[in-house]
């Protein structure tokens, strides 16, 4: 299962007003594990960036002057995305900009959903946590994902953070080392049980000292006097002796 967590930064809020993509950041997840196969590019939008947008992401016109145009990266990006499930927070925003960019290059473009499936984590979060804030920062707090470096928005950084949030929202890792040690599969794909390891070191037992046992009994005496009843520890000890 191949998933791509995707985020964009733009010159403004609405592609129908001529706003353009200026950054694309993508993180690949294969079988619920983040890989090193990432896609990241800054893009010269051939227009001015709104002041409000600069306040959000900090990317300036001067920084983008020597960056490639969208037409120069469009083919590589589409090749990277094809066939994957796109994981996007507030997908209509990013998908709208992607479709606008590709339509500028190809008037017959039918939409990115012709090449990929799309999952909107904002809609997921609203169903899972109705009536609560569900922006990326709120989800980071809820799922204890570190976003301390997120002073400004950035497409690659936000995609990296969203990848962690998405895995946490959908149950985290699906396999642990313990499971891999104890189970295997047959050629037919059936699971078989591996023998329990017998070469593990014997655990050291540390017993209470006579003084510690005496202090424990004194504490139980005090509890018994205060409650006018037998403490649970003594009841358990009595049951064990039966």
C-alpha positions in Angstrom: 0.0 0.0 0.0 1.6 3.3 -1.1 0.4 6.6 0.3 1.7 10.1 -0.3 1.2 12.8 2.4 1.1 16.0 0.4 1.1 19.7 1.2 1.4 22.9 -0.8 2.2 26.6 -0.1 0.7 29.2 -2.4 0.7 32.9 -3.4 -2.9 33.3 -2.0 -6.1 31.5 -1.2 -7.9 31.1 -4.5 -6.6 29.6 -7.8 -9.6 31.1 -9.6 -8.1 34.5 -8.8 -4.8 33.6 -10.5 -3.0 32.4 -7.4 -0.3 29.8 -7.9 1.6 27.0 -6.1 5.0 28.0 -4.8 6.0 24.9 -2.8 5.2 21.2 -2.9 6.2 18.8 -0.2 5.5 15.1 -0.2 6.3 12.2 2.1 5.9 8.6 1.1 4.4 5.9 3.3 4.7 2.2 2.3 2.7 -0.3 4.4 2.3 2.3 7.2 6.1 3.1 7.4 7.5 6.4 6.4 10.3 6.1 3.8 13.1 8.4 2.6 11.5 8.7 -0.8 10.3 12.3 -0.7 9.5 15.0 -3.2 10.1 18.7 -2.4 10.4 21.7 -4.7 10.0 25.4 -4.6 8.4 27.0 -7.7 8.5 30.4 -9.3 4.8 31.4 -9.5 5.4 34.2 -12.1 3.4 36.6 -10.0 3.5 38.4 -6.7 2.8 36.7 -3.4 0.1 38.2 -1.2 1.4 39.8 1.9 -0.9 37.7 4.0 0.4 34.5 2.5 4.0 35.6 3.2 3.1 36.0 6.9 1.9 32.4 6.9 4.8 30.7 5.2 7.6 33.3 5.0 8.4 32.6 1.4 9.2 35.7 -0.5 9.2 36.7 -4.2 13.0 37.3 -4.1 13.6 33.7 -2.8 11.6 32.2 -5.7 13.2 34.3 -8.5 15.6 31.5 -9.5 13.4 28.6 -8.9 11.8 26.4 -11.7 8.4 27.1 -13.1 5.6 24.7 -12.5 5.8 23.4 -16.1 9.4 22.3 -15.4 8.4 20.1 -12.4 4.8 19.0 -13.4 5.8 15.7 -15.1 8.2 14.6 -12.3 5.5 15.4 -9.7 2.8 13.5 -11.5 5.0 10.5 -12.0 5.8 10.5 -8.2 2.1 10.7 -7.3 0.5 8.3 -9.8 -1.2 5.3 -8.3 -0.9 6.4 -4.7 -3.4 7.4 -2.1 -2.9 11.1 -1.3 -3.2 12.0 2.3 -4.0 15.8 2.5 -5.2 18.0 5.3 -8.1 20.1 3.9 -7.8 18.3 0.5 -10.1 20.6 -1.5 -7.5 23.5 -1.1 -4.4 21.6 -2.3 -6.3 19.6 -4.9 -7.9 22.7 -6.3 -4.5 24.3 -6.8 -2.9 21.2 -8.3 -5.8 20.9 -10.8 -5.5 24.6 -11.7 -1.8 24.2 -12.4 -2.2 21.2 -14.6 -5.1 22.8 -16.5 -2.8 25.7 -17.4 -0.5 23.1 -19.1 -3.2 20.8 -20.5 -6.7 22.1 -21.1 -8.0 18.5 -21.2 -6.8 17.8 -17.7 -9.6 15.9 -15.8 -8.3 16.1 -12.3 -5.7 14.6 -10.0 -8.3 12.1 -8.8 -8.0 10.4 -12.2 -4.4 9.4 -11.2 -4.7 9.0 -7.4 -7.2 8.4 -4.6 -7.6 11.2 -2.1 -8.1 11.0 1.7 -8.8 14.3 3.6 -7.5 14.1 7.1 -9.5 17.2 8.1 -12.8 15.4 7.3 -11.5 12.4 9.1 -10.7 14.5 12.2 -14.0 16.2 12.2 -15.8 12.8 12.3 -13.5 11.5 15.0 -13.5 14.7 17.1 -16.7 16.6 16.4 -17.0 20.1 17.9 -13.2 20.3 18.5 -10.4 22.2 16.8 -9.0 20.0 14.1 -6.3 22.1 12.4 -2.8 20.5 12.2 -1.5 22.2 15.4 -4.6 21.0 17.4 -4.1 17.4 16.1 -0.4 17.5 17.1 -1.4 18.4 20.6 -4.1 15.7 20.7 -1.9 12.9 19.4 1.4 14.2 21.0 3.2 14.8 17.8 6.1 17.2 18.0 5.5 20.4 16.0 7.9 22.6 17.9 9.7 23.5 14.6 6.5 24.8 13.0 7.0 28.5 13.5 5.9 29.1 9.9 4.0 26.8 7.5 6.2 24.9 5.1 5.0 22.2 2.7 7.6 19.6 3.4 7.6 20.1 7.2 3.8 20.1 7.3 3.8 16.9 5.2 6.2 15.2 7.7 4.1 16.3 10.6 0.9 15.2 9.0 2.4 11.8 8.2 2.9 11.2 12.0 -0.5 12.6 12.8 -2.2 10.4 10.2 -0.5 7.2 11.5 -1.5 8.1 15.0 -5.1 8.8 14.0 -5.4 5.5 12.2 -3.8 3.3 14.8 0.0 3.9 14.6 2.3 1.1 13.5 0.8 -2.2 12.4 3.8 -4.4 13.3 6.1 -4.4 16.3 9.4 -6.2 16.7 7.9 -8.7 19.1 5.4 -9.8 16.6 8.1 -10.2 13.9 10.2 -12.4 16.3 7.3 -14.7 17.3 5.4 -15.2 14.0 6.2 -16.0 10.4 4.3 -17.1 7.3 4.3 -20.2 5.2 4.8 -20.1 1.4 1.0 -20.1 1.1 0.8 -17.0 3.2 -0.6 -18.6 6.3 0.7 -17.5 9.6 2.7 -20.0 11.7 3.8 -19.8 15.3 7.5 -19.7 16.1 8.8 -21.5 19.2 9.2 -19.2 22.3 12.8 -18.4 22.8 14.5 -20.2 25.7 17.8 -18.5 25.6 16.7 -15.3 27.3 18.6 -14.4 30.5 16.9 -15.3 33.8 15.3 -12.3 35.4 16.9 -11.3 38.7 14.5 -11.5 41.7 15.1 -8.8 44.4 13.4 -9.7 47.6 12.4 -7.4 50.4 14.8 -7.1 53.4 13.6 -8.0 56.9 13.4 -4.3 57.8 11.3 -3.5 54.6 9.0 -6.4 55.5 8.7 -5.0 59.1 7.8 -1.6 57.8 5.3 -3.0 55.4 3.5 -4.9 58.3 3.4 -1.8 60.4 1.8 0.1 57.5 -0.8 -2.7 57.1 -1.5 -2.6 60.9 -2.1 1.2 60.6 -4.5 0.7 57.7 -6.4 -2.1 59.4 -6.8 0.1 62.5 -8.0 3.1 60.5 -10.4 1.2 58.4 -11.7 -1.3 60.9 -11.1 -4.0 58.3 -8.5 -6.3 56.8 -6.4 -4.5 54.1 -6.7 -6.0 50.7 -3.0 -7.1 50.7 -3.6 -9.3 53.7 -6.8 -10.7 52.2 -4.9 -11.7 49.1 -2.1 -13.3 51.2 -4.7 -15.3 53.1 -6.3 -16.5 49.9 -2.9 -17.5 48.5 -2.3 -19.7 51.6 -5.6 -21.5 51.2 
